[in-house]
């Protein structure tokens, strides 16, 4: 059972790592938000799941944590993207290669 | 859920559930304190929580909600693998663009849920909500994509599920 918990946590950490890699590799700020939001949401939920398997007493609090992460993370990224669009940051397009809008 | 009372009751139940999950006990002292605090909070926030009035409470509501959550987690996992594949591939296969998606959901809560779901589905990020339009940033936009096609591809399945328990 302990091994399973650690494996699930490792999977979550891997997703978080891939999110970080995505933030480094993506060409403009909108794509970076995309990579960051998705990977980190699932990554943290997976880490919480792993903790839940290791410490079964903590389930109720972990459920609350996961729910709040899942509700707030997309709202936050949408708010950042909206502010950027209003400020006039153009999204990067494939045609204008190498020319980022930021 | 039209009347003030049912709205109050709904918020009270949500608060109680949160209290129960955070304290993690079923002691009578804790429950009484929780009920007291929950009613005060529900009473004070009643004016500002009219957003929840869009929820249709009926026999089918819990099933529709579960179905929506199942669909949501399924697409969240798919989205992560999709994004991981794009990030790892050396040539970075993306073709980003901003497009408009039409929604037929009327309530603010429904639009918010739909926008949130779009953000966590493969390759899409909702940028702005303006009336019936949702601006979506799409990492891999197909060439010559118009509003109708985007609505079909991105929003249609979630909208169907959200409609199960919302206006």
Interface residues (C-beta under 8 A of the other chain):
Chain A: X15 X18 X19 X21 X22 X25 X26 X27 X28 X30 X31 X33 X34 X35 X37 X38 X39 X41 X42 X57 X60 X61 X63 X64 X71 X74 X75 X77 X78 X81 X82 X85 X91 X92 X93 X94
Chain B: X18 X20 X21 X22 X24 X76 X77 X79 X80 X83 X84 X86 X87 X88 X92 X94 X95 X96 X97 X98 X112 X115 X116 X119 X120 X123 X124 X125 X126 X127 X128 X135 X137 X139
